[in-house]
Amino acid sequence: MQNFLDFLNAVDDFLYYPVLIVVLIFAGIYFSFRSKFAQVRLAFDSVKLIAERPGNKHAISSFGALMVSTASRVGTGNIIGVSTAICLGGPGAVFWMWVLAIIGGASALAESTLAQIFKHRNHETGHSYGGPAYYIEAIIHSKATAVIFSVFLIATYAFGFNALCSYNLQSTFSVYSFYDASTTPLIIGGIAAAMTAWCLFGGAKRVVRVAEILVPAMGVIYVLTAIGIMILRIDMLADVMKMIFADAFNFKAIGSGIAGSCLVYGIKRGLYSNEAGVGSAPNAAASAETSHPVKQGLIQMLSVYIDTIMICSATAFMCLMSGTPITREAAGAQYVQDSLRAVLGESGPVFITVIMVLFAFTTLLGNLFYVDNALAYINGKKMPGEKFMRGFKIVCALVILVGAVMPMSTAWAVADIFMGGMALINIPCIMAGSGIVLRALADYEKQRREHGNPVFKASSIGLNSEKLDYWK
């Protein structure tokens, strides 16, 4: 077993350095310059677009799709992932998370715009669906590559991420006296599995409704708590900022052990948290009804900022401004709970536990919303039969149960490797479709200047509408 774990960690280290660091940064910089930094220029647009409602009251709104993707992004990784990055990589990891979010915003805009352009219409319900598998097939004309991507997506979200999420959830209870390592993880995993199954058997609409209610509420509460702690410890802000930047640019330390440096941990945990360029959010983006694909691309770009610049930073500053010692042994829930205990007393760990329960629940639901799209694609662009789906949902619930008792290093390595596989397929494909994205972006900006509400026509960007299913 130890040899297997060592193998997983070796693959994980190589995948993120040098492979994914180079691919992610190159793609982000490429789309940033080609789009003239649209992720910064049009950030205010993305905020305004959230309020748009679909023409069909039964359709999934842009806000609903944003909340589903944010439900997956905003989760245990925003707490446990940030803690792990700081404890194992150093406080400089926070800076590299910010960098990845800003340049990754351009990749997020590109992938979700493509998902909207190449989405399909369910002619029975009128709703839309799609995602990376659909635009991969359309752009590079390789169904095999699209199927492989779908398999990675299922492995990542139904198994890797949900097992990790379940582990992270149960780990927050380890600070309490009632915690018994032999029984408590199983009990917590069982409860999480049962609640997730209840939502899954209610269908996608129930997932969206739950996400629309829980995600904004828990995000606001968490950020306000972080701001409150920052105000209480405002005298430490300058020192914490200095600590972050000094560690981030300590290239001697980074060069001496780059695989375990703040740079690699910042990119690893930043990617796990915001998922920019991975190919997950486009599955939710394609389900939204909007008048122009770029609108949803901008909204999904905003999700990256909400996740990393807002939520991950909230965790980082709460911890670093608490003055709690940073140790490798405290990596995970313990560092966050110890930090809040130092400021809020015994109510601090309880608050983190409650937030972790909410974050974990919405993450589990958001992850499995994505999986439906991948299963449908593999099954000839239609959902598998009811009997298969019932069995699959039961397996997904069992994964949540098993994840609660997995070793931490195994849970992180498996999730990282599966996610890396998705990114290595998705990013080259969205770069191959960059011309389509840039023409769509130019069309959106032109119409916005002329009459304020862009409406998409495939011919306007040189596409044959007969080859598009939804935008005919």
C-alpha positions as CSV (number, residue, x, y, z in Angstrom):
1,M,0.0,0.0,0.0
2,Q,2.8,2.4,0.8
3,N,4.5,1.7,-2.6
4,F,1.1,2.5,-4.2
5,L,0.8,5.8,-2.3
6,D,4.4,6.7,-3.2
7,F,3.5,6.1,-6.9
8,L,0.4,8.2,-6.7
9,N,2.3,11.1,-5.1
10,A,5.1,10.8,-7.7
11,V,2.6,11.0,-10.6
12,D,0.8,13.9,-8.8
13,D,4.1,15.9,-8.4
14,F,5.2,15.4,-12.0
15,L,1.7,16.2,-13.4
16,Y,1.6,19.6,-11.6
17,Y,5.3,20.4,-12.0
18,P,6.3,20.9,-14.7
19,V,3.3,19.8,-16.9
20,L,0.2,21.6,-15.6
21,I,2.1,24.7,-14.4
22,V,3.3,25.3,-17.9
23,V,0.0,24.4,-19.6
24,L,-2.2,26.4,-17.2
25,I,-0.1,29.5,-17.2
26,F,0.5,29.5,-21.0
27,A,-3.3,29.1,-21.7
28,G,-4.2,31.8,-19.2
29,I,-1.7,34.3,-20.6
30,Y,-2.6,33.4,-24.2
31,F,-6.3,34.1,-23.6
32,S,-5.6,37.2,-21.5
33,F,-3.6,38.9,-24.2
34,R,-5.7,37.7,-27.1
35,S,-8.9,39.0,-25.4
36,K,-7.1,42.2,-24.2
37,F,-7.6,41.0,-20.7
38,A,-11.4,40.7,-21.0
39,Q,-11.4,39.1,-17.5
40,V,-10.5,42.5,-16.1
41,R,-12.1,44.8,-18.6
42,L,-15.5,43.2,-18.5
43,A,-15.6,42.2,-14.8
44,F,-18.3,44.8,-14.1
45,D,-20.3,43.5,-17.0
46,S,-20.3,40.0,-15.4
47,V,-21.8,41.4,-12.2
48,K,-24.6,43.1,-14.0
49,L,-25.4,40.1,-16.1
50,I,-26.3,38.0,-13.0
51,A,-29.6,39.7,-12.7
52,E,-30.8,38.8,-16.2
53,R,-33.7,36.3,-16.2
54,P,-34.4,33.8,-19.0
55,G,-37.4,34.3,-21.3
56,N,-38.7,30.9,-20.4
57,K,-39.6,30.9,-16.7
58,H,-39.0,27.1,-16.5
59,A,-35.5,27.4,-17.9
60,I,-32.3,27.4,-15.8
61,S,-31.2,31.0,-15.4
62,S,-27.7,32.4,-15.8
63,F,-27.7,32.9,-12.0
64,G,-28.9,29.3,-11.4
65,A,-26.0,28.0,-13.6
66,L,-23.6,30.3,-11.8
67,M,-24.7,28.9,-8.4
68,V,-24.3,25.3,-9.6
69,S,-20.8,25.9,-10.8
70,T,-20.0,28.0,-7.7
71,A,-21.5,25.2,-5.5
72,S,-18.9,22.9,-7.0
73,R,-16.1,25.4,-6.8
74,V,-16.9,26.8,-3.4
75,G,-16.5,23.9,-1.1
76,T,-14.2,22.1,1.3
77,G,-11.2,23.1,-0.9
78,N,-11.7,26.7,0.1
79,I,-11.1,25.8,3.7
80,I,-9.1,22.6,3.8
81,G,-7.3,23.2,0.5
82,V,-6.1,26.7,1.5
83,S,-5.0,25.4,4.9
84,T,-3.1,22.6,3.3
85,A,-1.4,24.9,0.8
86,I,-0.3,27.3,3.6
87,C,0.9,24.6,6.0
88,L,2.7,22.5,3.4
89,G,3.8,25.1,0.9
90,G,4.0,28.3,2.9
91,P,1.9,31.6,3.0
92,G,3.2,32.5,-0.4
93,A,0.8,29.9,-1.8
94,V,-2.0,32.5,-1.3
95,F,-0.3,34.9,-3.8
96,W,0.0,32.2,-6.5
97,M,-3.7,31.3,-6.0
98,W,-4.5,34.9,-6.8
99,V,-2.4,34.8,-9.9
100,L,-3.9,31.6,-11.1
101,A,-7.4,33.0,-10.5
102,I,-6.8,36.2,-12.5
103,I,-5.1,34.6,-15.5
104,G,-7.4,31.6,-15.2
105,G,-10.4,33.9,-15.5
106,A,-9.7,34.2,-19.2
107,S,-9.6,30.5,-19.6
108,A,-12.9,30.2,-17.7
109,L,-14.5,32.8,-20.1
110,A,-13.3,30.9,-23.1
111,E,-14.5,27.4,-22.1
112,S,-17.9,28.5,-21.0
113,T,-18.5,30.6,-24.1
114,L,-17.6,27.5,-26.2
115,A,-20.0,25.4,-24.1
116,Q,-22.8,27.9,-24.9
117,I,-22.1,28.1,-28.6
118,F,-22.0,24.3,-29.1
119,K,-24.8,23.4,-26.6
120,H,-27.7,21.2,-27.7
121,R,-31.5,21.6,-27.2
122,N,-33.6,19.0,-25.5
123,H,-36.6,19.1,-27.9
124,E,-38.9,17.6,-25.4
125,T,-38.4,20.1,-22.6
126,G,-36.8,23.0,-24.6
127,H,-33.9,23.2,-22.1
128,S,-30.3,23.2,-23.2
129,Y,-27.4,21.0,-22.3
130,G,-23.8,20.6,-23.3
131,G,-20.2,20.9,-22.0
132,P,-16.6,20.2,-23.0
133,A,-17.4,16.9,-24.6
134,Y,-19.7,18.6,-27.1
135,Y,-17.3,21.4,-28.1
136,I,-14.3,19.0,-28.2
137,E,-16.1,16.9,-30.8
138,A,-17.1,20.0,-32.7
139,I,-13.7,21.7,-32.7
140,I,-11.2,18.9,-33.2
141,H,-13.7,16.4,-34.7
142,S,-12.6,13.6,-32.4
143,K,-15.4,11.8,-30.6
144,A,-12.9,9.5,-29.0
145,T,-11.1,12.4,-27.3
146,A,-14.5,13.7,-26.1
147,V,-15.4,10.3,-24.6
148,I,-12.0,10.1,-22.9
149,F,-12.6,13.6,-21.4
150,S,-16.0,12.4,-20.2
151,V,-14.5,9.4,-18.5
152,F,-12.0,11.6,-16.7
153,L,-14.8,14.0,-15.7
154,I,-16.8,11.1,-14.2
155,A,-13.8,9.7,-12.4
156,T,-12.9,13.2,-11.1
157,Y,-16.3,14.4,-9.9
158,A,-18.2,11.2,-9.1
159,F,-15.3,9.6,-7.4
160,G,-12.1,11.6,-6.8
161,F,-13.6,14.9,-5.7
162,N,-16.5,13.5,-3.8
163,A,-14.3,11.0,-1.9
164,L,-12.0,13.9,-1.0
165,C,-14.9,16.2,0.0
166,S,-16.3,13.5,2.3
167,Y,-12.8,13.0,3.9
168,N,-12.5,16.8,4.4
169,L,-15.9,17.0,6.0
170,Q,-15.4,14.2,8.5
171,S,-11.9,15.6,9.4
172,T,-13.5,18.8,10.8
173,F,-15.0,16.7,13.6
174,S,-11.7,15.4,14.8
175,V,-11.2,18.3,17.2
176,Y,-14.2,17.3,19.3
177,S,-14.1,14.9,22.3
178,F,-16.7,12.6,20.9
179,Y,-14.6,11.9,17.7
180,D,-13.6,8.2,17.5
181,A,-11.4,7.5,14.5
182,S,-12.8,4.0,14.1
183,T,-16.5,5.0,14.0
184,T,-17.1,8.7,13.6
185,P,-15.9,9.0,9.9
186,L,-18.3,6.1,8.9
187,I,-21.2,7.8,10.7
188,I,-20.5,11.2,9.1
189,G,-19.9,9.6,5.7
190,G,-23.1,7.7,6.0
191,I,-25.2,10.8,6.8
192,A,-23.5,12.8,3.9
193,A,-24.2,9.9,1.5
194,A,-27.8,9.6,2.5
195,M,-28.5,13.4,2.2
196,T,-26.8,13.5,-1.2
197,A,-28.8,10.5,-2.5
198,W,-32.0,12.2,-1.4
199,C,-31.2,15.3,-3.6
200,L,-29.9,13.1,-6.5
201,F,-33.1,11.2,-6.8
202,G,-34.9,14.5,-7.0
203,G,-33.2,15.4,-10.3
204,A,-31.2,18.3,-11.6
205,K,-33.9,20.9,-10.8
206,R,-33.7,20.0,-7.1
207,V,-29.9,20.4,-7.2
208,V,-30.2,23.9,-8.8
209,R,-32.9,25.0,-6.2
210,V,-30.7,23.8,-3.3
211,A,-27.6,25.5,-4.7
212,E,-29.5,28.8,-5.4
213,I,-30.5,29.0,-1.7
214,L,-27.4,27.7,0.1
215,V,-24.5,29.0,-1.9
216,P,-25.1,32.8,-1.6
217,A,-26.1,32.5,2.0
218,M,-23.1,30.5,3.2
219,G,-20.6,32.5,1.1
220,V,-21.8,35.8,2.5
221,I,-21.8,34.5,6.1
222,Y,-18.3,33.1,5.7
223,V,-16.8,36.2,4.1
224,L,-18.5,38.5,6.7
225,T,-17.0,36.4,9.5
226,A,-13.5,36.7,7.8
227,I,-13.9,40.5,7.6
228,G,-14.9,40.6,11.2
229,I,-11.8,38.7,12.2
230,M,-9.6,40.9,10.0
231,I,-11.1,44.0,11.7
232,L,-10.4,42.5,15.2
233,R,-6.8,41.8,14.1
234,I,-6.3,44.8,11.7
235,D,-2.9,45.6,13.3
236,M,-1.6,42.3,11.8
237,L,-2.7,43.0,8.2
238,A,0.5,44.7,7.0
239,D,2.7,42.0,8.5
240,V,0.5,39.2,6.9
241,M,0.7,40.9,3.5
242,K,4.4,41.2,3.8
243,M,4.6,37.5,4.8
244,I,2.6,36.4,1.8
245,F,4.7,38.4,-0.8
246,A,8.0,37.6,0.8
247,D,7.3,33.9,0.7
248,A,5.8,34.1,-2.8
249,F,9.0,35.6,-4.2
250,N,11.5,33.6,-2.2
251,F,12.8,31.9,-5.3
252,K,15.7,30.4,-3.5
253,A,13.4,28.4,-1.3
254,I,11.1,27.6,-4.3
255,G,14.1,26.4,-6.4
256,S,15.4,24.2,-3.6
257,G,12.3,22.1,-3.6
258,I,9.8,23.2,-6.2
259,A,7.4,20.2,-6.0
260,G,6.6,21.2,-2.4
261,S,6.9,24.9,-2.8
262,C,4.4,27.7,-2.3
263,L,4.3,28.1,-6.1
264,V,3.2,24.5,-6.8
265,Y,0.9,24.3,-3.8
266,G,-0.7,27.6,-4.7
267,I,-1.4,26.4,-8.3
268,K,-2.5,22.9,-7.1
269,R,-4.9,24.1,-4.5
270,G,-6.0,27.1,-6.6
271,L,-6.9,24.8,-9.5
272,Y,-8.7,22.4,-7.2
273,S,-10.7,25.2,-5.8
274,N,-11.5,27.4,-8.8
275,E,-11.3,24.8,-11.5
276,A,-10.5,27.4,-14.2
277,G,-9.7,25.6,-17.5
278,V,-10.5,22.2,-16.1
279,G,-13.7,21.8,-18.1
280,S,-16.2,21.5,-15.2
281,A,-18.1,24.8,-15.1
282,P,-18.9,24.6,-18.9
283,N,-21.3,21.8,-18.1
284,A,-23.4,24.1,-15.9
285,A,-22.8,27.1,-18.3
286,A,-24.4,25.2,-21.2
287,S,-27.6,24.6,-19.2
288,A,-28.4,28.3,-18.9
289,E,-30.7,30.2,-21.2
290,T,-29.1,33.5,-22.4
291,S,-29.2,35.7,-25.5
292,H,-25.5,35.5,-26.2
293,P,-22.9,32.9,-25.3
294,V,-20.3,35.4,-24.1
295,K,-22.8,36.5,-21.4
296,Q,-22.6,33.1,-19.7
297,G,-18.8,33.0,-20.3
298,L,-18.5,36.3,-18.3
299,I,-20.8,35.0,-15.6
300,Q,-18.7,31.8,-15.2
301,M,-15.6,33.9,-15.1
302,L,-17.0,35.7,-12.1
303,S,-17.4,32.4,-10.3
304,V,-13.6,32.0,-10.4
305,Y,-13.2,35.3,-8.6
306,I,-15.9,34.5,-6.1
307,D,-14.2,31.3,-5.3
308,T,-10.5,32.4,-5.1
309,I,-10.3,36.1,-4.6
310,M,-13.1,36.2,-2.1
311,I,-13.6,32.8,-0.4
312,C,-10.1,31.4,-0.5
313,S,-8.7,34.8,0.6
314,A,-11.2,34.8,3.5
315,T,-9.7,31.5,4.8
316,A,-6.1,32.7,4.3
317,F,-6.5,36.0,6.1
318,M,-8.6,34.4,8.9
319,C,-5.8,31.9,9.5
320,L,-2.7,34.1,9.0
321,M,-4.1,37.0,11.0
322,S,-4.9,34.8,14.0
323,G,-1.2,34.4,14.8
324,T,-1.6,30.6,14.9
325,P,1.8,28.8,14.2
326,I,2.0,27.3,10.8
327,T,3.1,23.6,11.0
328,R,2.9,20.7,8.6
329,E,1.2,18.6,11.2
330,A,-1.8,21.0,11.4
331,A,-2.4,20.9,7.6
332,G,-6.1,20.6,6.9
333,A,-9.1,21.4,9.2
334,Q,-7.0,21.6,12.3
335,Y,-5.1,24.7,11.3
336,V,-8.3,26.6,10.4
337,Q,-10.1,25.5,13.6
338,D,-7.1,26.4,15.7
339,S,-6.9,29.8,14.1
340,L,-10.6,30.6,14.8
341,R,-10.3,29.3,18.3
342,A,-7.5,31.8,18.9
343,V,-9.8,34.7,17.9
344,L,-13.3,33.5,18.7
345,G,-12.7,31.0,21.5
346,E,-14.5,27.7,21.5
347,S,-17.2,29.0,19.1
348,G,-14.6,29.2,16.3
349,P,-14.2,25.5,15.6
350,V,-18.0,25.0,15.8
351,F,-18.5,27.8,13.2
352,I,-16.0,26.1,10.8
353,T,-17.7,22.7,11.3
354,V,-21.1,24.2,10.3
355,I,-19.7,26.0,7.3
356,M,-17.8,22.8,6.2
357,V,-21.1,20.8,6.4
358,L,-22.8,23.4,4.1
359,F,-19.8,23.7,1.7
360,A,-19.4,19.9,1.5
361,F,-23.1,19.3,0.8
362,T,-23.3,21.9,-2.0
363,T,-20.0,20.6,-3.5
364,L,-21.3,17.0,-3.5
365,L,-24.4,18.1,-5.4
366,G,-22.6,20.4,-7.8
367,N,-20.1,17.7,-8.7
368,L,-22.7,15.2,-9.5
369,F,-24.7,17.7,-11.6
370,Y,-21.7,17.7,-14.0
371,V,-21.5,13.9,-14.2
372,D,-25.0,13.7,-15.7
373,N,-23.7,15.6,-18.8
374,A,-20.8,13.2,-19.2
375,L,-22.9,10.1,-18.9
376,A,-25.4,11.5,-21.5
377,Y,-22.6,12.2,-23.9
378,I,-21.1,8.7,-23.7
379,N,-24.5,7.2,-24.1
380,G,-25.1,8.8,-27.5
381,K,-26.2,12.3,-26.1
382,K,-29.1,10.9,-24.1
383,M,-29.3,10.0,-20.5
384,P,-28.8,6.3,-19.7
385,G,-31.9,4.3,-18.7
386,E,-33.5,4.7,-15.3
387,K,-32.2,1.4,-14.0
388,F,-28.6,2.3,-14.8
389,M,-28.9,5.8,-13.3
390,R,-30.5,4.4,-10.1
391,G,-27.5,2.1,-9.7
392,F,-25.0,4.8,-10.6
393,K,-26.4,7.2,-8.0
394,I,-26.2,4.4,-5.3
395,V,-22.5,3.9,-6.3
396,C,-21.9,7.7,-6.0
397,A,-23.4,7.6,-2.5
398,L,-21.2,4.7,-1.5
399,V,-18.1,6.6,-2.8
400,I,-19.0,9.4,-0.3
401,L,-19.2,6.8,2.5
402,V,-15.8,5.3,1.5
403,G,-14.1,8.7,1.1
404,A,-14.8,9.5,4.7
405,V,-12.4,6.7,5.8
406,M,-9.6,7.2,3.2
407,P,-6.1,8.4,4.2
408,M,-5.7,12.1,3.5
409,S,-2.7,11.8,1.1
410,T,-4.6,9.2,-1.0
411,A,-7.7,11.3,-1.2
412,W,-5.7,14.4,-2.4
413,A,-3.5,12.5,-4.9
414,V,-6.4,10.7,-6.6
415,A,-8.4,13.9,-6.9
416,D,-5.4,15.9,-8.2
417,I,-4.5,13.2,-10.8
418,F,-8.0,12.9,-12.3
419,M,-8.5,16.7,-12.4
420,G,-5.1,17.1,-14.1
421,G,-6.2,14.6,-16.8
422,M,-9.3,16.7,-17.5
423,A,-7.3,19.9,-17.8
424,L,-4.7,18.4,-20.1
425,I,-7.5,17.5,-22.6
426,N,-9.7,20.5,-22.1
427,I,-7.1,23.3,-22.4
428,P,-5.6,22.4,-25.8
429,C,-9.1,22.0,-27.1
430,I,-10.3,25.5,-26.0
431,M,-7.1,26.9,-27.4
432,A,-7.9,25.2,-30.7
433,G,-11.3,27.0,-30.5
434,S,-9.8,30.3,-29.5
435,G,-10.7,31.9,-32.9
436,I,-14.4,31.2,-32.3
437,V,-14.2,32.6,-28.7
438,L,-12.5,35.8,-29.8
439,R,-15.0,36.4,-32.7
440,A,-17.9,35.8,-30.3
441,L,-16.3,38.2,-27.8
442,A,-15.8,40.9,-30.4
443,D,-19.5,40.4,-31.6
444,Y,-20.7,40.7,-28.0
445,E,-18.7,44.0,-27.4
446,K,-19.8,45.5,-30.7
447,Q,-23.5,44.8,-30.0
448,R,-23.2,46.0,-26.4
449,R,-21.8,49.4,-27.7
450,E,-24.5,49.7,-30.4
451,H,-27.7,48.7,-28.6
452,G,-26.9,47.4,-25.2
453,N,-28.3,43.9,-25.3
454,P,-26.3,41.5,-27.5
455,V,-28.2,38.7,-29.3
456,F,-26.2,35.9,-30.9
457,K,-26.4,34.9,-34.5
458,A,-24.0,32.2,-35.6
459,S,-23.4,33.8,-39.0
460,S,-22.1,37.0,-37.2
461,I,-18.9,35.0,-36.2
462,G,-18.6,33.0,-39.4
463,L,-20.3,29.8,-38.1
464,N,-22.8,27.8,-40.1
465,S,-26.0,27.8,-38.0
466,E,-27.0,24.4,-39.5
467,K,-24.0,22.8,-37.8
468,L,-25.2,24.2,-34.4
469,D,-28.0,22.5,-32.6
470,Y,-29.3,25.2,-30.2
471,W,-28.6,28.4,-32.2
472,K,-30.4,27.4,-35.4
